[in-house]
């Protein structure tokens, strides 16, 4: 997540609702002030928080504004991008079909989608429906994300078909590496089995029965005047500004949903009730939920870099079906986070306590939802209070310091007096990656300009760095994804290929430039 450096003042609290059956713990008596502190410290214009306990909605509340500089407040009905918290809805959709005996986790993908193909024949043949959800396919972290992030013109089917060209980085089922692209395949599987698009199925079979009347399957369903939060990003990692909404129609199953805390608390209560709806009917069976909440792929456990965060280090950590499974203070946690341009969120459940927390924000700083979530969990667990705000302030300072150190190493290694081997025009041309497609380099007004053919936002200007390496500076400065571009020459001095890698370690992993192998096409 990205480091915040601008202080925003004048936060407002609106949209409050308390249930009578369950009260907030006394430890949360100052919760409003605490969230206001989180907003100010981490520069978050708007936050929405929902808490459920023992089947009741304890709190749904909005804080701050939907867009900085504008008067519209966040309330419990404000829609936010929940991003990868969508994955649990895709998993639940498959579970519903399994309860209807139309599908099994062990079904092979090729038996449902005969055209499906990975880059390895064995993986293609053995990939199951379960494998689509649990991040152990052999793909690298975020592999293939550039096919749909930022928004591209590929269709969902085209995204999935291009998987056959995306290289694997580990052997099948041997290691955890988070991906989004296989959820696109899961969405197409739902379509093939049910006869409905992923969006239609989720609206009819989940949103309707649960009562999530405000929730949308994608940004493209939003209308002018809707009560929706605008995302905010630190342009160039420093200047906080609104960012335009991004429609992600070609992989909605991985992260497309927009929802409110009003609706999300209903979803949390269904989860905590073992799949039962408010009327007692089953959305999905307890057996399916047990499967979704069981570890399939172990995840590595890292040592927190800040002392105060050591207590969040789990004893076990793994991925189930659209959920992360871990523990905290002796209790099992079921959780997930979501990241979207300008918006990040977190859902956390403690099944044993019938406790659920959802935090939606309109700024790209995960420290905010973490500080709020841990505070709520501690209050209901009766734990000794921790200053989570201070802990995450320290964490962000360290992360920013590490990024600065990384940049300093690049500067120290640079030969600033070097010049490109060729005239700029010699680097221009069409470069093709087998899985992404074409990237065009053109010379304009004495500069090289890069344009990804399927991604309008990936338009940038190249600055010479050293020798045959340049840095592409994207014109959309909210991306925070500038990248080194290094050209390889033939023995005769012609440009043969190019490779890319993000300049900053803070760049989102979905900018998987390093996986591109750009071959220059002959003119």
NUKOL-827299 format. One record per residue (C-alpha): residue in three letters; x, z, y; chain. Coordinates in steps of 0.2 Angstrom, whole numbers, always signed. Layout:
<rs>
 residu    c1    c3    c2 chaine
    ala     X     Z     Y      A
...
</rs>
This chain:
<rs>
 residu    c1    c3    c2 chaine
    unk    +0    +0    +0      A
    unk    +5    -3   +18      A
    unk   +12    +9   +30      A
    unk    +1   +14   +45      A
    unk    +9   +17   +62      A
    unk    -4   +16   +75      A
    unk   -15   +31   +80      A
    unk   -33   +28   +82      A
    unk   -44   +41   +91      A
    unk   -63   +44   +94      A
    unk   -69   +44   +76      A
    unk   -88   +47   +73      A
    unk   -97   +55   +58      A
    unk  -114   +47   +54      A
    unk  -125   +43   +39      A
    unk  -126   +60   +30      A
    unk  -137   +65   +15      A
    unk  -136   +81    +5      A
    unk  -145   +84   -11      A
    unk  -154  +101   -13      A
    unk  -150  +104   -32      A
    unk  -131  +104   -30      A
    unk  -121  +110   -15      A
    unk  -104  +106    -9      A
    unk   -91  +120   -14      A
    unk   -86  +132    +0      A
    unk   -69  +124    -1      A
    unk   -76  +108    +7      A
    unk   -85  +117   +22      A
    unk   -72  +108   +33      A
    unk   -74   +91   +25      A
    unk   -79   +82   +40      A
    unk   -64   +88   +50      A
    unk   -53   +84   +35      A
    unk   -59   +66   +34      A
    unk   -57   +64   +52      A
    unk   -39   +70   +50      A
    unk   -37   +57   +36      A
    unk   -43   +43   +48      A
    unk   -32   +48   +62      A
    unk   -16   +51   +52      A
    unk   -18   +35   +42      A
    unk   -26   +24   +55      A
    unk   -42   +20   +46      A
    unk   -57   +14   +57      A
    unk   -70   +18   +44      A
    unk   -72   +28   +28      A
    unk   -87   +31   +17      A
    unk   -88   +45    +4      A
    unk  -100   +48   -10      A
    unk  -100   +63   -22      A
    unk  -111   +66   -37      A
    unk  -112   +81   -48      A
    unk  -123   +85   -63      A
    unk  -134   +70   -60      A
    unk  -137   +73   -42      A
    unk  -130   +65   -26      A
    unk  -121   +79   -17      A
    unk  -115   +69    -3      A
    unk  -116   +51    +4      A
    unk  -108   +50   +21      A
    unk  -100   +37   +33      A
    unk   -86   +41   +45      A
    unk   -80   +30   +60      A
    unk   -84   +12   +64      A
    unk   -86    -4   +54      A
    unk   -74   -13   +66      A
    unk   -61    -6   +78      A
    unk   -66    -8   +96      A
    unk   -85   -10   +92      A
    unk   -99    +3   +92      A
    unk  -107    +0   +75      A
    unk  -104   +16   +64      A
    unk  -101   +17   +46      A
    unk  -115   +25   +36      A
    unk  -120   +27   +18      A
    unk  -127   +10   +17      A
    unk  -112    +1   +24      A
    unk  -105   -12   +12      A
    unk   -87   -12    +8      A
    unk   -77   -24    -4      A
    unk   -74   -13   -19      A
    unk   -62   -26   -26      A
    unk   -55   -21   -43      A
    unk   -68    -8   -45      A
    unk   -78   -23   -50      A
    unk   -69   -24   -67      A
    unk   -79    -9   -73      A
    unk   -95   -20   -70      A
    unk   -88   -34   -80      A
    unk   -83   -23   -94      A
    unk  -101   -15   -94      A
    unk  -108   -33   -94      A
    unk   -99   -37  -110      A
    unk  -104   -20  -117      A
    unk  -122   -24  -114      A
    unk  -120   -40  -124      A
    unk  -112   -31  -138      A
    unk  -126   -18  -139      A
    unk  -137   -34  -141      A
    unk  -126   -39  -155      A
    unk  -121   -55  -146      A
    unk  -103   -51  -145      A
    unk   -89   -40  -152      A
    unk   -73   -34  -144      A
    unk   -64   -41  -158      A
    unk   -71   -59  -156      A
    unk   -58   -72  -153      A
    unk   -59   -80  -136      A
    unk   -57   -97  -143      A
    unk   -72   -95  -153      A
    unk   -82   -92  -138      A
    unk   -72  -104  -126      A
    unk   -64  -117  -137      A
    unk   -55  -125  -122      A
    unk   -46  -108  -119      A
    unk   -27  -109  -120      A
    unk   -12   -98  -116      A
    unk    +5  -104  -114      A
    unk    +9   -98  -132      A
    unk    -1  -105  -147      A
    unk    -1   -88  -156      A
    unk    -7   -79  -141      A
    unk   -21   -92  -139      A
    unk   -26   -90  -157      A
    unk   -26   -71  -157      A
    unk   -33   -67  -140      A
    unk   -49   -56  -141      A
    unk   -62   -52  -129      A
    unk   -55   -34  -128      A
    unk   -38   -42  -124      A
    unk   -45   -50  -108      A
    unk   -49   -33  -101      A
    unk   -34   -22  -105      A
    unk   -18   -29   -97      A
    unk    -7   -32  -113      A
    unk    -8   -51  -114      A
    unk   +11   -54  -111      A
    unk    +7   -60   -93      A
    unk   +18   -53   -79      A
    unk   +11   -41   -66      A
    unk    -1   -52   -56      A
    unk    +3   -68   -64      A
    unk    -8   -82   -59      A
    unk   -15   -73   -44      A
    unk   -10   -87   -32      A
    unk   -23   -98   -41      A
    unk   -37   -88   -32      A
    unk   -28   -76   -19      A
    unk   -28   -79    -5      A
    unk   -44   -90    -7      A
    unk   -41  -107   -15      A
    unk   -52  -122   -19      A
    unk   -50  -121   -37      A
    unk   -66  -117   -47      A
    unk   -66  -103   -60      A
    unk   -65  -115   -74      A
    unk   -50  -123   -66      A
    unk   -42  -106   -64      A
    unk   -44  -102   -82      A
    unk   -39  -119   -88      A
    unk   -22  -117   -79      A
    unk   -18  -101   -89      A
    unk   -10  -113  -102      A
    unk    +4  -116   -89      A
    unk    +7   -98   -84      A
    unk   +22   -91   -93      A
    unk   +22   -75  -102      A
    unk   +35   -62   -98      A
    unk   +33   -51  -114      A
    unk   +27   -52  -131      A
    unk    +8   -51  -135      A
    unk    +1   -33  -134      A
    unk   +18   -25  -132      A
    unk   +17   -19  -114      A
    unk    +6   -15   -99      A
    unk    +6   -27   -85      A
    unk   -10   -28   -73      A
    unk   -18   -45   -71      A
    unk   -33   -52   -63      A
    unk   -34   -69   -70      A
    unk   -40   -64   -88      A
    unk   -55   -56   -80      A
    unk   -60   -74   -74      A
    unk   -60   -79   -92      A
    unk   -71   -63   -96      A
    unk   -83   -69   -83      A
    unk   -84   -86   -91      A
    unk   -87   -78  -108      A
    unk  -102   -68  -101      A
    unk  -108   -85   -95      A
    unk  -106   -94  -111      A
    unk  -114   -80  -121      A
    unk  -129   -75  -109      A
    unk  -132   -92  -102      A
    unk  -131   -85   -85      A
    unk  -117   -85   -72      A
    unk  -107   -69   -70      A
    unk  -116   -66   -54      A
    unk  -133   -69   -61      A
    unk  -130   -57   -76      A
    unk  -123   -43   -65      A
    unk  -137   -44   -53      A
    unk  -151   -45   -66      A
    unk  -144   -33   -80      A
    unk  -134   -20   -69      A
    unk  -139   -20   -51      A
    unk  -157   -21   -54      A
    unk  -159    -8   -67      A
    unk  -147    +4   -59      A
    unk  -156    +2   -42      A
    unk  -141    -5   -33      A
    unk  -152   -15   -21      A
    unk  -139   -17    -7      A
    unk  -124   -23   -18      A
    unk  -118   -41   -18      A
    unk  -108   -49   -31      A
    unk   -97   -58   -18      A
    unk   -93   -59    +0      A
    unk  -101   -76    +1      A
    unk  -118   -67    -1      A
    unk  -116   -58   +15      A
    unk  -127   -63   +30      A
    unk  -124   -62   +49      A
    unk  -130   -45   +54      A
    unk  -128   -36   +38      A
    unk  -121   -18   +38      A
    unk  -104   -23   +32      A
    unk   -87   -15   +35      A
    unk   -73   -27   +43      A
    unk   -56   -25   +35      A
    unk   -41   -21   +45      A
    unk   -23   -24   +41      A
    unk    -6   -20   +49      A
    unk    -1   -37   +55      A
    unk   +18   -38   +52      A
    unk   +17   -21   +45      A
    unk   +14   -13   +62      A
    unk    -1   -19   +73      A
    unk   -18   -14   +66      A
    unk   -31   -28   +68      A
    unk   -47   -34   +60      A
    unk   -45   -47   +46      A
    unk   -58   -61   +42      A
    unk   -68   -58   +26      A
    unk   -61   -67   +11      A
    unk   -73   -75    -1      A
    unk   -67   -75   -19      A
    unk   -80   -85   -28      A
    unk   -68   -92   -42      A
    unk   -64   -75   -49      A
    unk   -78   -63   -44      A
    unk   -77   -55   -61      A
    unk   -60   -47   -56      A
    unk   -64   -40   -39      A
    unk   -79   -49   -30      A
    unk   -92   -35   -27      A
    unk   -97   -28   -10      A
    unk  -106   -11   -11      A
    unk  -110    +5    -2      A
    unk  -108   +23    -7      A
    unk  -127   +24    -7      A
    unk  -127   +12   -22      A
    unk  -110   +17   -30      A
    unk  -116   +35   -32      A
    unk  -130   +27   -43      A
    unk  -117   +18   -53      A
    unk  -107   +34   -55      A
    unk  -122   +44   -61      A
    unk  -126   +30   -74      A
    unk  -107   +32   -80      A
    unk  -108   +51   -81      A
    unk  -124   +50   -90      A
    unk  -117   +40  -105      A
    unk  -124   +24   -99      A
    unk  -142   +31   -96      A
    unk  -152   +25   -81      A
    unk  -162   +37   -70      A
    unk  -178   +34   -81      A
    unk  -168   +39   -97      A
    unk  -167   +21  -103      A
    unk  -150   +15  -109      A
    unk  -140    +2   -99      A
    unk  -127    +2  -112      A
    unk  -125   +14  -127      A
    unk  -114   +29  -127      A
    unk  -104   +21  -141      A
    unk   -99    +7  -130      A
    unk   -95   +19  -116      A
    unk   -83   +29  -127      A
    unk   -74   +12  -131      A
    unk   -73    +8  -112      A
    unk   -66   +25  -109      A
    unk   -53   +25  -123      A
    unk   -35   +21  -120      A
    unk   -31    +4  -127      A
    unk   -15    +0  -118      A
    unk    -3   +14  -113      A
    unk    +4   +14   -95      A
    unk   +21   +20   -90      A
    unk   +21   +37   -81      A
    unk   +32   +37   -66      A
    unk   +40   +52   -57      A
    unk   +32   +55   -40      A
    unk   +44   +53   -26      A
    unk   +37   +67   -16      A
    unk   +37   +85   -22      A
    unk   +19   +89   -17      A
    unk   +13   +74   -27      A
    unk   +21   +80   -44      A
    unk    +5   +89   -48      A
    unk    -4   +72   -49      A
    unk    +8   +66   -62      A
    unk    -3   +65   -78      A
    unk    +1   +70   -96      A
    unk    -6   +54  -102      A
    unk   -10   +37   -94      A
    unk   -18   +22  -101      A
    unk   -30    +7   -98      A
    unk   -47    +5  -107      A
    unk   -60    -8  -103      A
    unk   -60    -9   -84      A
    unk   -55    +9   -82      A
    unk   -39   +19   -80      A
    unk   -38   +35   -91      A
    unk   -28   +50   -87      A
    unk   -29   +69   -84      A
    unk   -28   +81   -70      A
    unk   -27  +100   -70      A
    unk   -32  +100   -89      A
    unk   -47   +88   -86      A
    unk   -49   +70   -92      A
    unk   -50   +58   -77      A
    unk   -58   +41   -78      A
    unk   -54   +31   -62      A
    unk   -50   +14   -54      A
    unk   -44    +8   -37      A
    unk   -47    -8   -28      A
    unk   -37   -18   -15      A
    unk   -44   -32    -4      A
    unk   -38   -40   +12      A
    unk   -41   -25   +24      A
    unk   -50   -14   +12      A
    unk   -45    -2    -2      A
    unk   -56   +10   -12      A
    unk   -56   +22   -27      A
    unk   -68   +28   -40      A
    unk   -64   +44   -49      A
    unk   -74   +53   -63      A
    unk   -72   +69   -72      A
    unk   -84   +67   -87      A
    unk   -83   +85   -92      A
    unk   -89   +91   -75      A
    unk  -101   +77   -73      A
    unk   -92   +74   -57      A
    unk   -89   +58   -48      A
    unk   -81   +53   -31      A
    unk   -81   +36   -23      A
    unk   -71   +33    -7      A
    unk   -72   +16    +2      A
    unk   -61   +12   +17      A
    unk   -58    -3   +29      A
    unk   -39    -2   +30      A
    unk   -25    -7   +18      A
    unk   -19   +11   +16      A
    unk   -21   +19    -1      A
    unk   -15   +36    +5      A
    unk   -32   +38   +14      A
    unk   -43   +37    -2      A
    unk   -30   +47   -12      A
    unk   -30   +61    +1      A
    unk   -49   +62    +1      A
    unk   -51   +60   -18      A
    unk   -39   +74   -23      A
    unk   -46   +86   -10      A
    unk   -64   +84   -18      A
    unk   -57   +86   -35      A
    unk   -48  +101   -31      A
    unk   -63  +109   -23      A
    unk   -74  +107   -38      A
    unk   -60  +113   -50      A
    unk   -57  +128   -39      A
    unk   -39  +124   -37      A
    unk   -27  +131   -25      A
    unk   -28  +120    -9      A
    unk   -15  +106    -6      A
    unk   -12   +98   +10      A
    unk   -14   +81    +3      A
    unk   -13   +73   +20      A
    unk    +4   +79   +23      A
    unk    +9   +74    +6      A
    unk    +4   +56    +8      A
    unk   +11   +55   +26      A
    unk   +28   +60   +18      A
    unk   +25   +47    +4      A
    unk   +22   +33   +16      A
    unk   +37   +38   +26      A
    unk   +48   +37   +11      A
    unk   +40   +20    +6      A
    unk   +43   +13   +23      A
    unk   +61   +19   +23      A
    unk   +64   +11    +6      A
    unk   +58    -5   +13      A
    unk   +69    -4   +28      A
    unk   +84    +0   +17      A
    unk   +79   -15    +6      A
    unk   +79   -26   +22      A
    unk   +95   -19   +28      A
    unk  +104   -25   +11      A
    unk   +97   -42   +14      A
    unk  +104   -42   +32      A
    unk  +121   -35   +26      A
    unk  +123   -49   +13      A
    unk  +118   -63   +25      A
    unk  +131   -76   +30      A
    unk  +123   -78   +48      A
    unk  +135   -92   +52      A
    unk  +131  -103   +38      A
    unk  +121  -119   +40      A
    unk  +109  -129   +29      A
    unk  +118  -141   +18      A
    unk  +106  -155   +23      A
    unk   +96  -161   +38      A
    unk   +79  -153   +38      A
    unk   +71  -169   +34      A
    unk   +80  -170   +18      A
    unk   +71  -154   +12      A
    unk   +53  -161   +16      A
    unk   +42  -168    +2      A
    unk   +30  -163   -11      A
    unk   +35  -149   -23      A
    unk   +25  -146   -39      A
    unk   +23  -130   -49      A
    unk   +15  -133   -66      A
    unk    +2  -119   -65      A
    unk    -1  -118   -46      A
    unk    +0  -136   -41      A
    unk    +7  -144   -26      A
    unk   +16  -137   -11      A
    unk   +20  -148    +4      A
    unk   +35  -147   +15      A
    unk   +35  -157   +31      A
    unk   +46  -158   +46      A
    unk   +37  -156   +63      A
    unk   +45  -154   +80      A
    unk   +62  -149   +72      A
    unk   +54  -137   +60      A
    unk   +50  -136   +42      A
    unk   +32  -132   +38      A
    unk   +25  -126   +22      A
    unk    +7  -129   +16      A
    unk    +1  -123    -1      A
    unk   -11  -138    -6      A
    unk   -25  -127   -13      A
    unk   -23  -112    -1      A
    unk   -27  -114   +17      A
    unk   -20   -98   +22      A
    unk    -3  -101   +15      A
    unk    +3  -111   +30      A
    unk   +19  -106   +37      A
    unk   +35  -111   +46      A
    unk   +52  -110   +38      A
    unk   +67  -101   +47      A
    unk   +84  -104   +41      A
    unk   +92   -88   +33      A
    unk  +108   -93   +25      A
    unk  +115  -108   +16      A
    unk  +100  -117    +7      A
    unk   +89  -102    +9      A
    unk   +75  -101   +22      A
    unk   +61   -88   +25      A
    unk   +44   -94   +27      A
    unk   +34   -85   +40      A
    unk   +15   -87   +37      A
    unk    +5   -91   +52      A
    unk    -8   -78   +46      A
    unk    +2   -62   +50      A
    unk   -10   -51   +41      A
    unk    -4   -57   +25      A
    unk   +12   -47   +26      A
    unk   +19   -59   +13      A
    unk   +34   -68   +21      A
    unk   +45   -76    +7      A
    unk   +63   -82    +4      A
    unk   +63  -100    -1      A
    unk   +79  -106    -9      A
    unk   +83  -124   -13      A
    unk   +93  -130   -27      A
    unk  +103  -147   -25      A
    unk  +108  -160   -38      A
    unk  +127  -164   -40      A
    unk  +123  -179   -28      A
    unk  +117  -167   -14      A
    unk   +98  -171   -16      A
    unk   +85  -157   -16      A
    unk   +79  -154   -34      A
    unk   +69  -139   -34      A
    unk   +64  -123   -25      A
    unk   +61  -105   -29      A
    unk   +52   -91   -19      A
    unk   +52   -72   -18      A
    unk   +43   -60    -6      A
    unk   +55   -53    +7      A
    unk   +47   -36    +8      A
    unk   +44   -24    -7      A
    unk   +28   -19    +2      A
    unk   +20   -36    -1      A
    unk    +5   -36   -12      A
    unk   +10   -40   -30      A
    unk    -4   -54   -30      A
    unk    +8   -65   -20      A
    unk   +17   -69   -36      A
    unk   +28   -82   -27      A
    unk   +43   -77   -39      A
    unk   +33   -85   -54      A
    unk   +33  -102   -46      A
    unk   +45  -116   -52      A
    unk   +44  -129   -38      A
    unk   +50  -146   -43      A
    unk   +52  -159   -29      A
    unk   +43  -175   -33      A
    unk   +52  -191   -31      A
    unk   +46  -201   -15      A
</rs>
